C-alpha cells in the first residue's frame, strides 16, 4: 500500500506542486504499518521521548532496557515502588516516572488495552490516550500513526510538522489547511515525508 500511496503523491503533486513533488521523489516511498510491539512498551517508549530530541530519548530508553536486562526484569513488572528509582536514575524526570506508574495502573485496571484501541478512529484514540495522566493529544496522534498504522493522521501539536507544512505551502496557492486536505486521506504519509525531509535537510 505504501508504494501505491507514493505513486498517488507523485501524480497529485507533479504539476500543481513541483517543489513538494521534488521532495517526494528525493525521499522515495515511505512505509507505514501497525506496530508489532506490545502496547505498554510502545507507550512507555513514547513517554520517554516527549519533549526530548530523538538522540536524548534514545539514550534514556537504551539505559532503561540495559538496566532491565541486567536485573532480569520485564518493564511492566519493573514499574513498582521498590524498583522505580532505578528506572528514574536512567534519566526519566519525576513527572515521567509518575506517568509511567500511572500507565501501569491504567493497564492493570483495563482503562486501556490493545483491545480497547483496536478499530478506533484517530479522534477516538486521541480521546482515550489523553485521558491518561502524562499523555496528551500529541501522544494520541503518535500512537494512532505508529502503533495502529492509521493513514490519515496529522499532529497539530508537533512543532516539526507545523514548521514543515508552513514551508511547503510557501510559494503555492494553498493555505496550510488546504494543503493538508489535498493529501487526505493519507496525511500520515505527508507527515512522514516532512519528518524525513527535515532530517535530511531538504526542508
CORKA-V576175 format. One record per helix or strand of 2 or more residues. SS is the DSSP state (A for helix, B for strand). FROM is the first residue (numbers start at 1). TO is the last residue. If there is no record, write none. Layout:
# CORKA-V576175
SS:FROM:TO / SS:FROM:TO
This chain:
# CORKA-V576175
A:2:13 / A:18:27 / A:39:49 / A:54:71 / A:75:78 / A:84:88 / A:94:108 / A:114:117 / A:122:130 / A:137:147 / A:159:169 / A:176:182 / A:187:199
